[in-house]
């Protein structure tokens, strides 16, 4: 998926390149827990793709991006726009094979689904 209509990956990339983004406290904690650098998050956004749009997110429209860290590890970033035109990184994590298929883009179906 190249874009999600309301959030085009090129607009998100431009915001990152112009350093018009902030990292939420939650995302900062998750980043540290998964030993990710800010540069890893930036690389994931700059080279990744939107895999899930969240147009009805109560925090504002956002999306899930799949990309790779500098080391090549998979990274998921949930990011959205603020009314100021800046972006907010809502959360970031290294996806688990317990929940994601090998492509890191497809959620695994649970047995009760």
Biopython code that builds the backbone (N, CA, C, O; Angstrom):
import numpy as np
from Bio.PDB.StructureBuilder import StructureBuilder

atoms = [
    (1, "UNK", "N", (0.853, -1.175, 0.000)),
    (1, "UNK", "CA", (0.000, 0.000, 0.000)),
    (1, "UNK", "C", (0.899, 1.239, 0.000)),
    (1, "UNK", "O", (1.662, 1.430, 0.947)),
    (2, "UNK", "N", (0.835, 2.062, -1.004)),
    (2, "UNK", "CA", (1.720, 3.216, -1.110)),
    (2, "UNK", "C", (1.281, 4.376, -0.239)),
    (2, "UNK", "O", (2.121, 5.134, 0.246)),
    (3, "UNK", "N", (0.007, 4.529, -0.034)),
    (3, "UNK", "CA", (-0.500, 5.605, 0.796)),
    (3, "UNK", "C", (-1.828, 5.194, 1.354)),
    (3, "UNK", "O", (-2.367, 4.146, 0.998)),
    (4, "UNK", "N", (-2.355, 6.008, 2.221)),
    (4, "UNK", "CA", (-3.631, 5.668, 2.828)),
    (4, "UNK", "C", (-4.643, 6.772, 2.575)),
    (4, "UNK", "O", (-5.552, 6.973, 3.382)),
    (5, "UNK", "N", (-4.502, 7.489, 1.471)),
    (5, "UNK", "CA", (-5.432, 8.565, 1.167)),
    (5, "UNK", "C", (-5.159, 9.781, 2.016)),
    (5, "UNK", "O", (-4.573, 10.756, 1.543)),
    (6, "UNK", "N", (-5.581, 9.734, 3.270)),
    (6, "UNK", "CA", (-5.411, 10.858, 4.181)),
    (6, "UNK", "C", (-3.967, 11.032, 4.616)),
    (6, "UNK", "O", (-3.558, 12.137, 4.971)),
    (7, "UNK", "N", (-3.197, 9.969, 4.594)),
    (7, "UNK", "CA", (-1.782, 10.029, 4.963)),
    (7, "UNK", "C", (-0.969, 9.437, 3.827)),
    (7, "UNK", "O", (-0.970, 8.225, 3.610)),
    (8, "UNK", "N", (-0.297, 10.278, 3.129)),
    (8, "UNK", "CA", (0.561, 9.819, 2.039)),
    (8, "UNK", "C", (1.964, 9.654, 2.602)),
    (8, "UNK", "O", (2.461, 10.535, 3.304)),
    (9, "UNK", "N", (2.599, 8.542, 2.302)),
    (9, "UNK", "CA", (3.936, 8.264, 2.843)),
    (9, "UNK", "C", (4.922, 9.368, 2.492)),
    (9, "UNK", "O", (5.831, 9.653, 3.272)),
    (10, "UNK", "N", (4.758, 9.994, 1.329)),
    (10, "UNK", "CA", (5.700, 11.053, 0.944)),
    (10, "UNK", "C", (5.583, 12.264, 1.869)),
    (10, "UNK", "O", (6.578, 12.941, 2.129)),
    (11, "UNK", "N", (4.386, 12.541, 2.365)),
    (11, "UNK", "CA", (4.198, 13.657, 3.292)),
    (11, "UNK", "C", (4.840, 13.333, 4.638)),
    (11, "UNK", "O", (5.455, 14.197, 5.264)),
    (12, "UNK", "N", (4.696, 12.100, 5.073)),
    (12, "UNK", "CA", (5.326, 11.678, 6.321)),
    (12, "UNK", "C", (6.849, 11.727, 6.198)),
    (12, "UNK", "O", (7.541, 12.165, 7.118)),
    (13, "UNK", "N", (7.358, 11.279, 5.065)),
    (13, "UNK", "CA", (8.818, 11.305, 4.847)),
    (13, "UNK", "C", (9.344, 12.737, 4.857)),
    (13, "UNK", "O", (10.399, 13.017, 5.427)),
    (14, "UNK", "N", (8.597, 13.639, 4.219)),
    (14, "UNK", "CA", (9.013, 15.052, 4.182)),
    (14, "UNK", "C", (9.079, 15.628, 5.601)),
    (14, "UNK", "O", (10.012, 16.356, 5.941)),
    (15, "UNK", "N", (8.085, 15.297, 6.419)),
    (15, "UNK", "CA", (8.080, 15.777, 7.802)),
    (15, "UNK", "C", (9.302, 15.255, 8.566)),
    (15, "UNK", "O", (9.904, 15.990, 9.349)),
    (16, "UNK", "N", (9.664, 14.003, 8.341)),
    (16, "UNK", "CA", (10.840, 13.434, 9.015)),
    (16, "UNK", "C", (12.110, 14.127, 8.521)),
    (16, "UNK", "O", (12.965, 14.496, 9.326)),
    (17, "UNK", "N", (12.238, 14.304, 7.218)),
    (17, "UNK", "CA", (13.432, 14.958, 6.662)),
    (17, "UNK", "C", (13.572, 16.395, 7.165)),
    (17, "UNK", "O", (14.684, 16.889, 7.351)),
    (18, "UNK", "N", (12.446, 17.054, 7.380)),
    (18, "UNK", "CA", (12.455, 18.437, 7.880)),
    (18, "UNK", "C", (12.449, 18.503, 9.408)),
    (18, "UNK", "O", (12.355, 19.584, 9.990)),
    (19, "UNK", "N", (12.549, 17.339, 10.052)),
    (19, "UNK", "CA", (12.545, 17.230, 11.513)),
    (19, "UNK", "C", (11.312, 17.873, 12.126)),
    (19, "UNK", "O", (11.390, 18.524, 13.168)),
    (20, "UNK", "N", (10.166, 17.683, 11.464)),
    (20, "UNK", "CA", (8.885, 18.176, 11.971)),
    (20, "UNK", "C", (8.091, 17.017, 12.561)),
    (20, "UNK", "O", (6.982, 16.716, 12.119)),
    (21, "UNK", "N", (8.674, 16.377, 13.561)),
    (21, "UNK", "CA", (7.994, 15.287, 14.238)),
    (21, "UNK", "C", (8.398, 15.269, 15.695)),
    (21, "UNK", "O", (9.448, 15.782, 16.084)),
    (22, "UNK", "N", (7.538, 14.665, 16.483)),
    (22, "UNK", "CA", (7.842, 14.459, 17.894)),
    (22, "UNK", "C", (7.597, 13.000, 18.222)),
    (22, "UNK", "O", (6.844, 12.307, 17.537)),
    (23, "UNK", "N", (8.244, 12.552, 19.278)),
    (23, "UNK", "CA", (8.119, 11.165, 19.722)),
    (23, "UNK", "C", (7.349, 11.180, 21.039)),
    (23, "UNK", "O", (7.768, 11.829, 21.997)),
    (24, "UNK", "N", (6.234, 10.474, 21.089)),
    (24, "UNK", "CA", (5.439, 10.421, 22.326)),
    (24, "UNK", "C", (6.250, 9.736, 23.424)),
    (24, "UNK", "O", (7.220, 9.029, 23.151)),
    (25, "UNK", "N", (5.835, 9.958, 24.659)),
    (25, "UNK", "CA", (6.512, 9.295, 25.777)),
    (25, "UNK", "C", (6.411, 7.783, 25.640)),
    (25, "UNK", "O", (7.368, 7.059, 25.913)),
    (26, "UNK", "N", (5.252, 7.316, 25.216)),
    (26, "UNK", "CA", (5.065, 5.873, 25.031)),
    (26, "UNK", "C", (6.025, 5.332, 23.972)),
    (26, "UNK", "O", (6.665, 4.300, 24.175)),
    (27, "UNK", "N", (6.121, 6.037, 22.841)),
    (27, "UNK", "CA", (7.016, 5.584, 21.769)),
    (27, "UNK", "C", (8.471, 5.604, 22.236)),
    (27, "UNK", "O", (9.249, 4.716, 21.887)),
    (28, "UNK", "N", (8.831, 6.600, 23.014)),
    (28, "UNK", "CA", (10.198, 6.685, 23.530)),
    (28, "UNK", "C", (10.497, 5.490, 24.435)),
    (28, "UNK", "O", (11.575, 4.901, 24.352)),
    (29, "UNK", "N", (9.557, 5.138, 25.288)),
    (29, "UNK", "CA", (9.738, 3.982, 26.171)),
    (29, "UNK", "C", (9.853, 2.696, 25.361)),
    (29, "UNK", "O", (10.728, 1.872, 25.628)),
    (30, "UNK", "N", (8.974, 2.517, 24.372)),
    (30, "UNK", "CA", (9.020, 1.323, 23.537)),
    (30, "UNK", "C", (10.312, 1.269, 22.716)),
    (30, "UNK", "O", (10.892, 0.199, 22.531)),
    (31, "UNK", "N", (10.752, 2.413, 22.233)),
    (31, "UNK", "CA", (12.003, 2.493, 21.468)),
    (31, "UNK", "C", (13.167, 1.976, 22.317)),
    (31, "UNK", "O", (13.984, 1.178, 21.858)),
    (32, "UNK", "N", (13.221, 2.439, 23.538)),
    (32, "UNK", "CA", (14.298, 2.012, 24.434)),
    (32, "UNK", "C", (14.183, 0.526, 24.779)),
    (32, "UNK", "O", (15.184, -0.189, 24.822)),
    (33, "UNK", "N", (12.953, 0.069, 25.023)),
    (33, "UNK", "CA", (12.736, -1.353, 25.359)),
    (33, "UNK", "C", (13.223, -2.273, 24.242)),
    (33, "UNK", "O", (13.734, -3.361, 24.507)),
    (34, "UNK", "N", (13.061, -1.832, 22.988)),
    (34, "UNK", "CA", (13.468, -2.650, 21.841)),
    (34, "UNK", "C", (14.854, -2.281, 21.307)),
    (34, "UNK", "O", (15.255, -2.736, 20.236)),
    (35, "UNK", "N", (15.577, -1.458, 22.058)),
    (35, "UNK", "CA", (16.938, -1.049, 21.679)),
    (35, "UNK", "C", (16.988, -0.462, 20.266)),
    (35, "UNK", "O", (17.857, -0.809, 19.465)),
    (36, "UNK", "N", (16.043, 0.430, 19.979)),
    (36, "UNK", "CA", (16.016, 1.119, 18.690)),
    (36, "UNK", "C", (16.547, 2.533, 18.860)),
    (36, "UNK", "O", (16.329, 3.177, 19.886)),
    (37, "UNK", "N", (17.240, 2.996, 17.849)),
    (37, "UNK", "CA", (17.724, 4.374, 17.819)),
    (37, "UNK", "C", (16.702, 5.249, 17.102)),
    (37, "UNK", "O", (15.872, 4.752, 16.340)),
    (38, "UNK", "N", (16.768, 6.537, 17.349)),
    (38, "UNK", "CA", (15.923, 7.479, 16.597)),
    (38, "UNK", "C", (16.193, 7.301, 15.105)),
    (38, "UNK", "O", (15.271, 7.378, 14.293)),
    (39, "UNK", "N", (17.442, 7.065, 14.747)),
    (39, "UNK", "CA", (17.814, 6.869, 13.344)),
    (39, "UNK", "C", (17.136, 5.638, 12.747)),
    (39, "UNK", "O", (16.833, 5.607, 11.554)),
    (40, "UNK", "N", (16.897, 4.615, 13.586)),
    (40, "UNK", "CA", (16.185, 3.424, 13.127)),
    (40, "UNK", "C", (14.740, 3.766, 12.766)),
    (40, "UNK", "O", (14.212, 3.303, 11.754)),
    (41, "UNK", "N", (14.116, 4.576, 13.604)),
    (41, "UNK", "CA", (12.731, 4.993, 13.357)),
    (41, "UNK", "C", (12.661, 5.835, 12.093)),
    (41, "UNK", "O", (11.786, 5.633, 11.250)),
    (42, "UNK", "N", (13.585, 6.779, 11.964)),
    (42, "UNK", "CA", (13.618, 7.634, 10.773)),
    (42, "UNK", "C", (13.806, 6.790, 9.513)),
    (42, "UNK", "O", (13.115, 6.999, 8.516)),
    (43, "UNK", "N", (14.735, 5.842, 9.558)),
    (43, "UNK", "CA", (14.982, 4.993, 8.384)),
    (43, "UNK", "C", (13.741, 4.181, 8.032)),
    (43, "UNK", "O", (13.408, 4.038, 6.855)),
    (44, "UNK", "N", (13.058, 3.651, 9.038)),
    (44, "UNK", "CA", (11.842, 2.866, 8.787)),
    (44, "UNK", "C", (10.791, 3.701, 8.070)),
    (44, "UNK", "O", (10.129, 3.215, 7.154)),
    (45, "UNK", "N", (10.633, 4.957, 8.482)),
    (45, "UNK", "CA", (9.652, 5.838, 7.840)),
    (45, "UNK", "C", (10.122, 6.241, 6.444)),
    (45, "UNK", "O", (9.330, 6.258, 5.502)),
    (46, "UNK", "N", (11.394, 6.562, 6.310)),
    (46, "UNK", "CA", (11.919, 7.060, 5.027)),
    (46, "UNK", "C", (11.971, 5.990, 3.945)),
    (46, "UNK", "O", (11.925, 6.309, 2.757)),
    (47, "UNK", "N", (12.065, 4.726, 4.341)),
    (47, "UNK", "CA", (12.197, 3.665, 3.335)),
    (47, "UNK", "C", (11.072, 2.634, 3.408)),
    (47, "UNK", "O", (11.008, 1.728, 2.577)),
    (48, "UNK", "N", (10.190, 2.766, 4.391)),
    (48, "UNK", "CA", (9.139, 1.778, 4.604)),
    (48, "UNK", "C", (7.873, 2.070, 3.822)),
    (48, "UNK", "O", (7.861, 2.869, 2.886)),
    (49, "UNK", "N", (6.802, 1.394, 4.236)),
    (49, "UNK", "CA", (5.513, 1.554, 3.574)),
    (49, "UNK", "C", (4.388, 1.497, 4.592)),
    (49, "UNK", "O", (4.509, 0.863, 5.639)),
    (50, "UNK", "N", (3.292, 2.170, 4.268)),
    (50, "UNK", "CA", (2.104, 2.120, 5.104)),
    (50, "UNK", "C", (1.446, 0.759, 4.895)),
    (50, "UNK", "O", (1.136, 0.372, 3.769)),
    (51, "UNK", "N", (1.238, 0.033, 6.007)),
    (51, "UNK", "CA", (0.603, -1.279, 5.889)),
    (51, "UNK", "C", (-0.804, -1.306, 6.486)),
    (51, "UNK", "O", (-1.602, -2.180, 6.148)),
    (52, "UNK", "N", (-1.111, -0.363, 7.367)),
    (52, "UNK", "CA", (-2.462, -0.275, 7.922)),
    (52, "UNK", "C", (-2.818, 1.193, 8.161)),
    (52, "UNK", "O", (-2.135, 1.869, 8.929)),
    (53, "UNK", "N", (-3.868, 1.695, 7.522)),
    (53, "UNK", "CA", (-4.347, 3.044, 7.823)),
    (53, "UNK", "C", (-5.300, 2.996, 9.017)),
    (53, "UNK", "O", (-6.054, 2.036, 9.180)),
    (54, "UNK", "N", (-5.262, 4.015, 9.832)),
    (54, "UNK", "CA", (-6.177, 4.134, 10.963)),
    (54, "UNK", "C", (-6.920, 5.472, 10.856)),
    (54, "UNK", "O", (-6.636, 6.398, 11.616)),
    (55, "UNK", "N", (-7.869, 5.577, 9.920)),
    (55, "UNK", "CA", (-8.555, 6.853, 9.707)),
    (55, "UNK", "C", (-9.437, 7.279, 10.873)),
    (55, "UNK", "O", (-9.729, 8.466, 11.020)),
    (56, "UNK", "N", (-9.868, 6.332, 11.706)),
    (56, "UNK", "CA", (-10.771, 6.658, 12.807)),
    (56, "UNK", "C", (-10.094, 6.598, 14.173)),
    (56, "UNK", "O", (-10.773, 6.482, 15.193)),
    (57, "UNK", "N", (-8.788, 6.675, 14.204)),
    (57, "UNK", "CA", (-8.043, 6.648, 15.459)),
    (57, "UNK", "C", (-8.492, 7.821, 16.327)),
    (57, "UNK", "O", (-8.491, 8.958, 15.855)),
    (58, "UNK", "N", (-8.877, 7.577, 17.588)),
    (58, "UNK", "CA", (-9.333, 8.672, 18.457)),
    (58, "UNK", "C", (-8.257, 9.734, 18.711)),
    (58, "UNK", "O", (-8.578, 10.861, 19.089)),
    (59, "UNK", "N", (-7.001, 9.384, 18.508)),
    (59, "UNK", "CA", (-5.906, 10.354, 18.686)),
    (59, "UNK", "C", (-5.740, 11.229, 17.447)),
    (59, "UNK", "O", (-4.949, 12.172, 17.450)),
    (60, "UNK", "N", (-6.478, 10.920, 16.403)),
    (60, "UNK", "CA", (-6.329, 11.587, 15.111)),
    (60, "UNK", "C", (-5.909, 10.554, 14.085)),
    (60, "UNK", "O", (-5.397, 9.493, 14.442)),
    (61, "UNK", "N", (-6.121, 10.853, 12.827)),
    (61, "UNK", "CA", (-5.783, 9.912, 11.766)),
    (61, "UNK", "C", (-4.312, 9.515, 11.858)),
    (61, "UNK", "O", (-3.434, 10.359, 12.040)),
    (62, "UNK", "N", (-4.067, 8.227, 11.731)),
    (62, "UNK", "CA", (-2.709, 7.717, 11.823)),
    (62, "UNK", "C", (-2.588, 6.477, 10.948)),
    (62, "UNK", "O", (-3.540, 6.070, 10.281)),
    (63, "UNK", "N", (-1.408, 5.891, 10.966)),
    (63, "UNK", "CA", (-1.182, 4.680, 10.181)),
    (63, "UNK", "C", (-0.019, 3.902, 10.769)),
    (63, "UNK", "O", (0.777, 4.422, 11.551)),
    (64, "UNK", "N", (0.054, 2.644, 10.367)),
    (64, "UNK", "CA", (1.154, 1.773, 10.758)),
    (64, "UNK", "C", (2.089, 1.645, 9.569)),
    (64, "UNK", "O", (1.669, 1.315, 8.460)),
    (65, "UNK", "N", (3.355, 1.909, 9.816)),
    (65, "UNK", "CA", (4.393, 1.794, 8.790)),
    (65, "UNK", "C", (5.282, 0.606, 9.135)),
    (65, "UNK", "O", (5.685, 0.420, 10.283)),
    (66, "UNK", "N", (5.575, -0.190, 8.114)),
    (66, "UNK", "CA", (6.579, -1.239, 8.248)),
    (66, "UNK", "C", (7.824, -0.782, 7.507)),
    (66, "UNK", "O", (7.755, -0.364, 6.351)),
    (67, "UNK", "N", (8.961, -0.866, 8.185)),
    (67, "UNK", "CA", (10.246, -0.559, 7.569)),
    (67, "UNK", "C", (11.329, -1.338, 8.291)),
    (67, "UNK", "O", (11.044, -2.242, 9.077)),
    (68, "UNK", "N", (12.554, -0.983, 8.022)),
    (68, "UNK", "CA", (13.678, -1.664, 8.654)),
    (68, "UNK", "C", (14.577, -0.676, 9.371)),
    (68, "UNK", "O", (14.745, 0.468, 8.948)),
    (69, "UNK", "N", (15.150, -1.147, 10.466)),
    (69, "UNK", "CA", (16.153, -0.387, 11.202)),
    (69, "UNK", "C", (17.450, -0.376, 10.399)),
    (69, "UNK", "O", (17.574, -1.085, 9.400)),
    (70, "UNK", "N", (18.383, 0.403, 10.824)),
    (70, "UNK", "CA", (19.690, 0.481, 10.170)),
    (70, "UNK", "C", (20.322, -0.915, 10.109)),
    (70, "UNK", "O", (20.974, -1.264, 9.125)),
    (71, "UNK", "N", (20.125, -1.701, 11.157)),
    (71, "UNK", "CA", (20.683, -3.054, 11.222)),
    (71, "UNK", "C", (19.937, -4.047, 10.333)),
    (71, "UNK", "O", (20.404, -5.167, 10.124)),
    (72, "UNK", "N", (18.777, -3.637, 9.807)),
    (72, "UNK", "CA", (17.957, -4.526, 8.993)),
    (72, "UNK", "C", (16.799, -5.149, 9.751)),
    (72, "UNK", "O", (15.933, -5.782, 9.148)),
    (73, "UNK", "N", (16.773, -4.974, 11.081)),
    (73, "UNK", "CA", (15.649, -5.518, 11.861)),
    (73, "UNK", "C", (14.345, -4.881, 11.409)),
    (73, "UNK", "O", (14.327, -3.702, 11.057)),
    (74, "UNK", "N", (13.238, -5.650, 11.411)),
    (74, "UNK", "CA", (11.953, -5.054, 11.067)),
    (74, "UNK", "C", (11.508, -4.090, 12.167)),
    (74, "UNK", "O", (11.766, -4.311, 13.350)),
    (75, "UNK", "N", (10.838, -3.024, 11.753)),
    (75, "UNK", "CA", (10.337, -2.024, 12.691)),
    (75, "UNK", "C", (8.923, -1.634, 12.267)),
    (75, "UNK", "O", (8.646, -1.451, 11.081)),
    (76, "UNK", "N", (8.038, -1.512, 13.246)),
    (76, "UNK", "CA", (6.704, -0.968, 13.024)),
    (76, "UNK", "C", (6.618, 0.374, 13.729)),
    (76, "UNK", "O", (7.047, 0.516, 14.874)),
    (77, "UNK", "N", (6.056, 1.363, 13.031)),
    (77, "UNK", "CA", (5.901, 2.710, 13.569)),
    (77, "UNK", "C", (4.451, 3.134, 13.355)),
    (77, "UNK", "O", (3.948, 3.094, 12.233)),
    (78, "UNK", "N", (3.784, 3.538, 14.429)),
    (78, "UNK", "CA", (2.466, 4.154, 14.298)),
    (78, "UNK", "C", (2.694, 5.656, 14.373)),
    (78, "UNK", "O", (3.273, 6.166, 15.333)),
    (79, "UNK", "N", (2.228, 6.355, 13.340)),
    (79, "UNK", "CA", (2.499, 7.785, 13.207)),
    (79, "UNK", "C", (1.239, 8.496, 12.717)),
    (79, "UNK", "O", (0.452, 7.936, 11.954)),
    (80, "UNK", "N", (1.064, 9.726, 13.164)),
    (80, "UNK", "CA", (-0.077, 10.521, 12.728)),
    (80, "UNK", "C", (0.291, 11.990, 12.682)),
    (80, "UNK", "O", (1.367, 12.392, 13.126)),
    (81, "UNK", "N", (-0.623, 12.790, 12.135)),
    (81, "UNK", "CA", (-0.394, 14.225, 12.054)),
    (81, "UNK", "C", (-1.019, 14.946, 13.231)),
    (81, "UNK", "O", (-2.076, 14.552, 13.723)),
    (82, "UNK", "N", (-0.368, 15.993, 13.675)),
    (82, "UNK", "CA", (-0.897, 16.890, 14.690)),
    (82, "UNK", "C", (-1.530, 18.090, 13.991)),
    (82, "UNK", "O", (-1.200, 18.367, 12.838)),
    (83, "UNK", "N", (-2.426, 18.806, 14.658)),
    (83, "UNK", "CA", (-3.036, 19.993, 14.042)),
    (83, "UNK", "C", (-2.008, 21.052, 13.613)),
    (83, "UNK", "O", (-2.292, 21.885, 12.752)),
    (84, "UNK", "N", (-0.827, 21.012, 14.213)),
    (84, "UNK", "CA", (0.228, 21.980, 13.890)),
    (84, "UNK", "C", (0.915, 21.684, 12.558)),
    (84, "UNK", "O", (1.697, 22.500, 12.069)),
    (85, "UNK", "N", (0.625, 20.511, 11.962)),
    (85, "UNK", "CA", (1.307, 20.105, 10.741)),
    (85, "UNK", "C", (2.515, 19.220, 11.011)),
    (85, "UNK", "O", (3.110, 18.665, 10.088)),
    (86, "UNK", "N", (2.869, 19.097, 12.276)),
    (86, "UNK", "CA", (3.942, 18.183, 12.657)),
    (86, "UNK", "C", (3.373, 16.766, 12.711)),
    (86, "UNK", "O", (2.157, 16.575, 12.697)),
    (87, "UNK", "N", (4.258, 15.783, 12.772)),
    (87, "UNK", "CA", (3.857, 14.395, 12.956)),
    (87, "UNK", "C", (4.183, 13.973, 14.380)),
    (87, "UNK", "O", (5.101, 14.498, 15.010)),
    (88, "UNK", "N", (3.412, 13.016, 14.867)),
    (88, "UNK", "CA", (3.713, 12.417, 16.170)),
    (88, "UNK", "C", (3.902, 10.927, 15.973)),
    (88, "UNK", "O", (3.053, 10.242, 15.405)),
    (89, "UNK", "N", (5.027, 10.446, 16.451)),
    (89, "UNK", "CA", (5.269, 9.014, 16.485)),
    (89, "UNK", "C", (4.585, 8.515, 17.750)),
    (89, "UNK", "O", (5.003, 8.830, 18.864)),
    (90, "UNK", "N", (3.535, 7.739, 17.561)),
    (90, "UNK", "CA", (2.671, 7.310, 18.660)),
    (90, "UNK", "C", (3.264, 6.101, 19.375)),
    (90, "UNK", "O", (3.285, 6.040, 20.604)),
    (91, "UNK", "N", (3.740, 5.150, 18.595)),
    (91, "UNK", "CA", (4.437, 4.000, 19.165)),
    (91, "UNK", "C", (5.369, 3.416, 18.111)),
    (91, "UNK", "O", (5.220, 3.666, 16.915)),
    (92, "UNK", "N", (6.312, 2.647, 18.575)),
    (92, "UNK", "CA", (7.289, 1.991, 17.705)),
    (92, "UNK", "C", (7.685, 0.689, 18.379)),
    (92, "UNK", "O", (7.811, 0.622, 19.602)),
    (93, "UNK", "N", (7.880, -0.349, 17.565)),
    (93, "UNK", "CA", (8.264, -1.628, 18.147)),
    (93, "UNK", "C", (8.848, -2.535, 17.070)),
    (93, "UNK", "O", (8.650, -2.331, 15.872)),
    (94, "UNK", "N", (9.570, -3.537, 17.540)),
    (94, "UNK", "CA", (10.042, -4.602, 16.661)),
    (94, "UNK", "C", (8.931, -5.652, 16.671)),
    (94, "UNK", "O", (8.620, -6.206, 17.725)),
    (95, "UNK", "N", (8.327, -5.935, 15.510)),
    (95, "UNK", "CA", (7.201, -6.873, 15.483)),
    (95, "UNK", "C", (7.625, -8.291, 15.866)),
    (95, "UNK", "O", (8.756, -8.713, 15.626)),
    (96, "UNK", "N", (6.682, -9.003, 16.467)),
    (96, "UNK", "CA", (6.920, -10.373, 16.918)),
    (96, "UNK", "C", (6.323, -11.363, 15.931)),
    (96, "UNK", "O", (5.245, -11.140, 15.380)),
    (97, "UNK", "N", (7.043, -12.464, 15.715)),
    (97, "UNK", "CA", (6.532, -13.519, 14.838)),
    (97, "UNK", "C", (5.324, -14.223, 15.460)),
    (97, "UNK", "O", (4.653, -15.004, 14.785)),
    (98, "UNK", "N", (5.042, -13.958, 16.732)),
    (98, "UNK", "CA", (3.836, -14.500, 17.358)),
    (98, "UNK", "C", (2.583, -13.865, 16.767)),
    (98, "UNK", "O", (1.523, -14.490, 16.735)),
    (99, "UNK", "N", (2.703, -12.620, 16.296)),
    (99, "UNK", "CA", (1.543, -11.859, 15.822)),
    (99, "UNK", "C", (1.585, -11.514, 14.338)),
    (99, "UNK", "O", (0.560, -11.167, 13.751)),
    (100, "UNK", "N", (2.769, -11.608, 13.728)),
    (100, "UNK", "CA", (2.944, -11.171, 12.338)),
    (100, "UNK", "C", (3.509, -12.292, 11.485)),
    (100, "UNK", "O", (4.338, -13.081, 11.938)),
    (101, "UNK", "N", (3.048, -12.352, 10.245)),
    (101, "UNK", "CA", (3.583, -13.305, 9.275)),
    (101, "UNK", "C", (5.028, -12.928, 8.935)),
    (101, "UNK", "O", (5.506, -11.869, 9.341)),
    (102, "UNK", "N", (5.714, -13.785, 8.198)),
    (102, "UNK", "CA", (7.127, -13.566, 7.875)),
    (102, "UNK", "C", (7.403, -12.293, 7.087)),
    (102, "UNK", "O", (8.527, -11.793, 7.085)),
    (103, "UNK", "N", (6.374, -11.765, 6.414)),
    (103, "UNK", "CA", (6.585, -10.519, 5.659)),
    (103, "UNK", "C", (6.512, -9.291, 6.556)),
    (103, "UNK", "O", (6.791, -8.183, 6.096)),
    (104, "UNK", "N", (6.144, -9.459, 7.827)),
    (104, "UNK", "CA", (6.001, -8.397, 8.830)),
    (104, "UNK", "C", (4.917, -7.384, 8.472)),
    (104, "UNK", "O", (4.810, -6.337, 9.110)),
    (105, "UNK", "N", (4.110, -7.693, 7.447)),
    (105, "UNK", "CA", (3.059, -6.783, 6.997)),
    (105, "UNK", "C", (1.665, -7.348, 7.250)),
    (105, "UNK", "O", (0.681, -6.609, 7.234)),
    (106, "UNK", "N", (1.583, -8.652, 7.482)),
    (106, "UNK", "CA", (0.298, -9.333, 7.587)),
    (106, "UNK", "C", (0.129, -9.887, 8.998)),
    (106, "UNK", "O", (0.965, -10.642, 9.493)),
    (107, "UNK", "N", (-0.980, -9.491, 9.636)),
    (107, "UNK", "CA", (-1.259, -10.020, 10.977)),
    (107, "UNK", "C", (-1.639, -11.495, 10.877)),
    (107, "UNK", "O", (-2.334, -11.910, 9.950)),
    (108, "UNK", "N", (-1.177, -12.269, 11.836)),
    (108, "UNK", "CA", (-1.571, -13.674, 11.893)),
    (108, "UNK", "C", (-3.001, -13.761, 12.387)),
    (108, "UNK", "O", (-3.421, -13.010, 13.267)),
    (109, "UNK", "N", (-3.729, -14.680, 11.811)),
    (109, "UNK", "CA", (-5.105, -14.926, 12.265)),
    (109, "UNK", "C", (-5.048, -15.732, 13.544)),
    (109, "UNK", "O", (-4.267, -16.676, 13.668)),
    (110, "UNK", "N", (-5.873, -15.353, 14.482)),
    (110, "UNK", "CA", (-5.943, -16.106, 15.724)),
    (110, "UNK", "C", (-6.888, -17.278, 15.555)),
    (110, "UNK", "O", (-7.766, -17.240, 14.693)),
    (111, "UNK", "N", (-6.729, -18.319, 16.360)),
    (111, "UNK", "CA", (-7.536, -19.538, 16.247)),
    (111, "UNK", "C", (-9.026, -19.267, 16.414)),
    (111, "UNK", "O", (-9.848, -19.957, 15.810)),
    (112, "UNK", "N", (-9.390, -18.265, 17.231)),
    (112, "UNK", "CA", (-10.808, -17.991, 17.482)),
    (112, "UNK", "C", (-11.415, -17.026, 16.472)),
    (112, "UNK", "O", (-12.565, -16.619, 16.642)),
    (113, "UNK", "N", (-10.692, -16.652, 15.442)),
    (113, "UNK", "CA", (-11.230, -15.719, 14.440)),
    (113, "UNK", "C", (-11.880, -16.462, 13.312)),
    (113, "UNK", "O", (-12.388, -15.843, 12.377)),
]
sb = StructureBuilder()
sb.init_structure("model")
sb.init_model(0)
sb.init_chain("A")
sb.init_seg("    ")
for serial, (resi, resn, name, xyz) in enumerate(atoms, 1):
    if name == "N":
        sb.init_residue(resn, " ", resi, " ")
    sb.init_atom(name, np.array(xyz, "f"), 0.0, 1.0, " ", f" {name:<3s}", serial, name[0])
structure = sb.get_structure()
